[in-house]
Amino acid sequence: MADFYKNIPIIDTEAIDHDMVFPSGQRFGLTPRDYATDPQEMFAPPSDMQLIPESEWDARYDEQEAQQSSLEHIYLSGPNGGPAFPCLEQNGHGYCWSYSVGNSIMIDRLKRNLPAVRLNPHATAAIIKKGRDEGGWCGQSAAFGRTNGYAVEGTDPGEWPLHSRDLRYDTPALRTEMSKYKIEEEWVDLTRAQYDQNLTRAQLATCGFNNVPGPGDYNWWGHSVCRLRWVRIERGSWGQLILNSWKGWGRHGLGVLAGSKAVANGALGIRLTSG
């Protein structure tokens, strides 16, 4: 298998680059979903998702390449082929499960040409964890975003300072501003217990070809990241293009998970955020 996809590093099943997967100084923060506290009914089932059969994947991928229309292309639409925005970065705190959702919301807004705004996933995680630096899973921050929205990064009234865990910023003004950046349509739970891994793979691919971003939790990694696109590494070999929340990682935060590592243990698909 190739080592790179378009100069984007690949993490595969057989050969793991430990500097990529476990970089020095980084915290992860993923706590696998506990179905006793976060039941399957927490999110909408994927049963209404019209799956794209694998026989069509090559044609769908080629079409996205020809039209430069995928979330990969949209994210890398900034100056000189760089990112349209610097990916949100968790600063070594165990809040990856909130950043994977925050990056997904920002990608959805970018896709729909909404005004640029930089969100602050630290606010969501700090409020949920009462200021503690603790792990979680992406569904916790997604549920919060559906009810309350996400905070804007900044120091003005109604904003939350970068990387702060200080709950003094959780003010009525903040909640008012957060409500402007809610998840408006239901999230689709792509990894319900009754669905096998093969179907989960098809759902992840379908989201990618339909430009539906979303967070993915990976137990092998202890990490949660934003899923962007289902990509063809080489003929017959597919992978999950992700946007990470670690500073200086990959190519503009992008990497590809290949082989068995491409299938998330917990994943949600976002269909629409506030305009």
Long-range contacts (C-beta under 8 A, 24 or more apart in sequence): 1-233, 1-234, 1-237, 1-258, 1-259, 2-233, 2-234, 5-231, 5-233, 5-239, 5-241, 5-256, 7-251, 8-241, 8-250, 8-251, 8-254, 8-255, 8-256, 9-250, 9-251, 9-255, 9-256, 10-233, 10-239, 10-255, 10-256, 10-257, 10-258, 11-255, 11-256, 11-257, 11-258, 11-261, 12-239, 12-258, 12-259, 12-261, 13-258, 13-259, 13-260, 13-261, 14-259, 20-249, 20-250, 20-255, 21-221, 23-246, 23-249, 25-92, 26-92, 26-246, 27-90, 27-92, 27-93, 27-94, 27-96, 27-133, 28-94, 28-96, 28-135, 28-221, 28-222, 28-223, 29-90, 29-93, 29-94, 29-95, 29-96, 29-97, 29-134, 29-135, 29-136, 29-222, 29-223, 29-224, 30-96, 30-97, 30-135, 30-136, 30-137, 30-217, 30-218, 30-219, 30-221, 30-222, 30-223, 30-224, 31-97, 31-134, 31-135, 31-136, 31-137, 32-137, 32-217, 32-219, 32-265, 32-266, 33-137, 33-139, 33-217, 33-265, 33-266, 35-193, 38-137, 38-139, 38-140, 40-189, 40-192, 40-193, 40-194, 42-139, 42-143, 42-189, 43-139, 43-142, 43-143, 43-186, 43-187, 43-188, 43-189, 43-268, 44-186, 44-187, 44-188, 44-189, 45-188, 45-189, 45-192, 46-188, 46-189, 46-190, 46-192, 46-195, 46-203, 46-269, 49-188, 49-203, 49-206, 49-269, 50-206, 51-199, 51-202, 51-203, 51-206, 52-202, 52-205, 52-206, 52-209, 52-210, 53-202, 54-202, 54-205, 57-205, 57-209, 57-230, 57-232, 57-238, 58-232, 58-235, 60-209, 61-209, 61-230, 61-231, 61-232, 64-209, 64-229, 69-211, 70-208, 70-211, 70-228, 70-229, 71-107, 71-111, 71-208, 71-211, 71-213, 71-228, 71-229, 72-228, 72-229, 72-231, 72-241, 72-254, 74-107, 74-110, 74-111, 74-211, 75-107, 75-110, 75-228, 75-243, 75-252, 75-254, 76-252, 82-252, 83-252, 83-253, 84-110, 85-110, 85-116, 85-118, 86-253, 87-243, 87-244, 87-245, 87-252, 87-253, 88-118, 88-119, 88-120, 88-121, 88-245, 89-245, 89-246, 89-247, 90-121, 90-122, 90-245, 90-246, 91-122, 91-162, 91-163, 91-247, 93-122, 93-125, 93-133, 93-163, 93-165, 94-133, 94-134, 94-135, 95-121, 95-122, 95-125, 95-126, 95-133, 95-136, 96-223, 96-224, 96-225, 96-245, 97-125, 97-135, 97-136, 97-137, 97-138, 97-140, 97-141, 97-215, 97-217, 97-224, 98-122, 98-124, 98-125, 98-128, 98-136, 98-140, 98-141, 99-224, 99-226, 99-245, 100-138, 100-141, 100-215, 100-216, 100-217, 100-224, 100-225, 100-226, 100-245, 101-138, 101-141, 101-142, 101-145, 101-150, 101-215, 101-226, 101-268, 102-141, 102-150, 103-213, 103-215, 103-225, 103-226, 103-243, 103-245, 104-213, 104-214, 104-215, 104-226, 104-227, 104-270, 105-145, 105-150, 105-181, 105-183, 105-270, 105-273, 107-213, 107-226, 107-228, 107-243, 108-213, 108-270, 108-272, 108-273, 109-273, 111-211, 111-213, 112-275, 114-275, 117-152, 117-181, 118-152, 118-153, 118-154, 119-150, 119-151, 119-152, 119-153, 119-181, 120-150, 120-151, 120-152, 120-153, 120-154, 120-159, 120-160, 120-161, 120-162, 121-150, 121-245, 122-160, 122-162, 122-163, 122-164, 122-165, 123-150, 123-151, 123-160, 123-164, 123-169, 123-170, 123-174, 123-178, 124-150, 124-151, 126-164, 126-165, 126-166, 126-167, 126-170, 127-167, 127-170, 130-167, 131-165, 131-166, 131-167, 132-165, 133-165, 137-217, 137-224, 137-266, 138-215, 138-216, 138-217, 138-224, 138-266, 138-267, 138-268, 139-187, 139-189, 139-266, 139-268, 141-215, 142-183, 142-187, 142-215, 142-268, 142-270, 145-181, 145-182, 145-183, 146-182, 146-183, 146-186, 146-187, 147-182, 148-175, 148-178, 148-179, 148-182, 149-178, 149-179, 149-180, 149-181, 149-182, 149-274, 150-178, 150-181, 150-182, 151-177, 151-178, 151-181, 152-177, 152-178, 152-181, 179-274, 180-274, 181-273, 181-274, 182-273, 182-274, 183-270, 183-272, 183-273, 183-274, 184-272, 184-273, 184-274, 185-270, 185-271, 185-272, 186-271, 187-214, 187-268, 187-269, 187-270, 187-271, 188-268, 188-269, 188-271, 189-267, 189-268, 190-214, 190-264, 190-267, 190-268, 190-269, 191-264, 191-265, 191-266, 191-267, 197-263, 200-263, 200-264, 200-267, 201-262, 201-263, 203-267, 203-269, 204-230, 204-240, 204-262, 204-263, 204-264, 204-267, 205-230, 205-238, 207-269, 208-240, 208-241, 212-269, 212-270, 212-271, 213-269, 213-270, 214-267, 214-268, 214-269, 214-270, 215-267, 215-268, 216-240, 216-242, 216-264, 216-266, 216-267, 217-264, 217-265, 217-266, 217-267, 218-257, 218-261, 218-264, 218-265, 219-265, 220-261, 221-261, 224-266, 227-264, 227-267, 228-254, 231-256, 233-258, 238-262, 240-264
